[in-house]
Amino acid sequence: MRILVTGAAGFIGSTAVEALLRRGDAVVGLDCFLDYYPRAVKERNLAGVRGNPDFEFIEADLATCDLPPILEGIDGVLHFAAQAGVRASWGRDFEIYARANVLATQRLLEAAREQAKPPRVVYSSSSSIYGDALDFPTTESTLPQPISPYGVTKLAGEHLCRLYALGMGVPSISLRYFTVYGPRQRPDMAFHKFLQAHLAGEAIVVFDDGEQTRDFTFVGDAVAANLRALEHGQPGAAYNIGGGSRVSLNLVLELIGELTGRAVSVERRERQKGDVRDTHADTGAAVRELGWEPVVTLREGLAAELAWVREERARG
Ligand SMILES: NC(=O)c1ccc[n+]([C@@H]2O[C@H](COP(=O)([O-])OP(=O)(O)OC[C@H]3O[C@@H](n4cnc5c(N)ncnc54)[C@H](O)[C@@H]3O)[C@@H](O)[C@H]2O)c1
């Protein structure tokens, strides 16, 4: 198959590119190197696939580029491109979120609709669309009530996918990831910041009391869900993709201490606006309809991220 991966230079996108190439697909990667974090980091994410004859890279912005020709001959799209991050989505920067998450998604779906055979599109949604859900584990039928502008834009993108699937003949599927972690994790994300601080001998900054919980999902499992959704996802549907281990940040800190053989020192700060207290995915629909289940435990996944952060630090 010939697959377009948007956001191909990012954390999850670059991991997906490698998985697709490994299974023998031809991949077109597209990214505009949004400056949310350094381009050099994203270039490193792509270093292993540049030069692969089955990989073509297009540097372009989904919000402005001429998309229909790029989609010609494409069988499936994994749409990771977005402005990520909950905390930065308040205030003036909302414009960046609206553009990258809503407008870019609409343009992609519109270009897909114009194709003789519209490709399947797998959209990267987020547990943030639920906000402070009251029912745990949370099922897909829970009323989405995001508590951050980021969550609002991800939900808008999801609704667009549903519209184009049900009324415009573009078979689109949404995957609601629950906090993805692992090698290449974005530098603004908790585990990455925790590991960097701890390895530098500094205190780890934790917002709130550390008893907030997350259903952490290993990046390889999130990518595997994309591959399953490309083939088996029900057009118009949304699936929870959670790692299966809901744990508190305090437990993660303990695990970091164990894995590094050194107790962590913690600096506590106030809860941040837009951060949800708990997340816990009911992944029954993904198991039944996609045939997907997470396979990497938190300990294994965190050890893999620790090894990667050590390599990054050694590189300087
Ligand atoms: N990481 C998580 O825990 C998590 C959780 C839920 C959902 N998601 C979603 O998964 C997707 C990937 O997240 P990530 O953590 O890999 O983020 P990332 O920032 O590492 O990757 C996103 C990539 O998209 C690119 N991009 C942004 N806007 C673009 C545009 N208009 N045109 C072309 N490229 C553009 C960026 O340059 C970046 O390389 C995002 O849609 C995000 O909302 C991530």
PDBQT file of the ligand as one rigid body, heavy atoms in Angstrom, charges set to zero:
ROOT
HETATM    1  N1  LIG A 401       1.545  12.493  22.297  1.00  0.00    +0.000 N 
HETATM    2  C1  LIG A 401       0.389  12.250  22.903  1.00  0.00    +0.000 C 
HETATM    3  O1  LIG A 401       0.336  11.838  24.068  1.00  0.00    +0.000 OA
HETATM    4  C2  LIG A 401      -0.909  12.450  22.183  1.00  0.00    +0.000 A 
HETATM    5  C3  LIG A 401      -2.096  12.159  22.861  1.00  0.00    +0.000 A 
HETATM    6  C4  LIG A 401      -3.300  12.333  22.198  1.00  0.00    +0.000 A 
HETATM    7  C5  LIG A 401      -3.313  12.758  20.882  1.00  0.00    +0.000 A 
HETATM    8  N2  LIG A 401      -2.141  13.042  20.253  1.00  0.00    +0.000 N 
HETATM    9  C6  LIG A 401      -2.194  13.478  18.869  1.00  0.00    +0.000 C 
HETATM   10  O2  LIG A 401      -1.300  12.671  18.130  1.00  0.00    +0.000 OA
HETATM   11  C7  LIG A 401      -0.737  13.415  17.057  1.00  0.00    +0.000 C 
HETATM   12  C8  LIG A 401       0.773  13.358  17.085  1.00  0.00    +0.000 C 
HETATM   13  O3  LIG A 401       1.234  13.902  18.316  1.00  0.00    +0.000 OA
HETATM   14  P1  LIG A 401       2.775  13.973  18.682  1.00  0.00    +0.000 P 
HETATM   15  O4  LIG A 401       2.872  13.883  20.148  1.00  0.00    +0.000 OA
HETATM   16  O5  LIG A 401       3.533  13.030  17.811  1.00  0.00    +0.000 OA
HETATM   17  O6  LIG A 401       3.090  15.498  18.258  1.00  0.00    +0.000 OA
HETATM   18  P2  LIG A 401       4.337  16.133  17.484  1.00  0.00    +0.000 P 
HETATM   19  O7  LIG A 401       4.239  17.602  17.734  1.00  0.00    +0.000 OA
HETATM   20  O8  LIG A 401       5.603  15.444  17.860  1.00  0.00    +0.000 OA
HETATM   21  O9  LIG A 401       4.034  15.810  15.961  1.00  0.00    +0.000 OA
HETATM   22  C9  LIG A 401       3.129  16.559  15.191  1.00  0.00    +0.000 C 
HETATM   23  C10 LIG A 401       3.861  16.938  13.887  1.00  0.00    +0.000 C 
HETATM   24  O10 LIG A 401       2.916  17.587  13.039  1.00  0.00    +0.000 OA
HETATM   25  C11 LIG A 401       3.591  18.613  12.341  1.00  0.00    +0.000 C 
HETATM   26  N3  LIG A 401       2.580  19.595  11.910  1.00  0.00    +0.000 N 
HETATM   27  C12 LIG A 401       1.784  20.368  12.690  1.00  0.00    +0.000 A 
HETATM   28  N4  LIG A 401       0.972  21.128  11.941  1.00  0.00    +0.000 NA
HETATM   29  C13 LIG A 401       1.237  20.818  10.652  1.00  0.00    +0.000 A 
HETATM   30  C14 LIG A 401       0.725  21.287   9.400  1.00  0.00    +0.000 A 
HETATM   31  N5  LIG A 401      -0.229  22.231   9.358  1.00  0.00    +0.000 N 
HETATM   32  N6  LIG A 401       1.237  20.760   8.269  1.00  0.00    +0.000 NA
HETATM   33  C15 LIG A 401       2.208  19.811   8.296  1.00  0.00    +0.000 A 
HETATM   34  N7  LIG A 401       2.734  19.340   9.460  1.00  0.00    +0.000 NA
HETATM   35  C16 LIG A 401       2.259  19.838  10.621  1.00  0.00    +0.000 A 
HETATM   36  C17 LIG A 401       4.573  19.196  13.364  1.00  0.00    +0.000 C 
HETATM   37  O11 LIG A 401       5.650  19.858  12.743  1.00  0.00    +0.000 OA
HETATM   38  C18 LIG A 401       5.008  17.927  14.098  1.00  0.00    +0.000 C 
HETATM   39  O12 LIG A 401       6.221  17.386  13.564  1.00  0.00    +0.000 OA
HETATM   40  C19 LIG A 401      -1.306  14.823  17.193  1.00  0.00    +0.000 C 
HETATM   41  O13 LIG A 401      -2.434  14.907  16.351  1.00  0.00    +0.000 OA
HETATM   42  C20 LIG A 401      -1.743  14.907  18.641  1.00  0.00    +0.000 C 
HETATM   43  O14 LIG A 401      -2.790  15.828  18.824  1.00  0.00    +0.000 OA
HETATM   44  C21 LIG A 401      -0.941  12.904  20.868  1.00  0.00    +0.000 A 
ENDROOT
TORSDOF 0
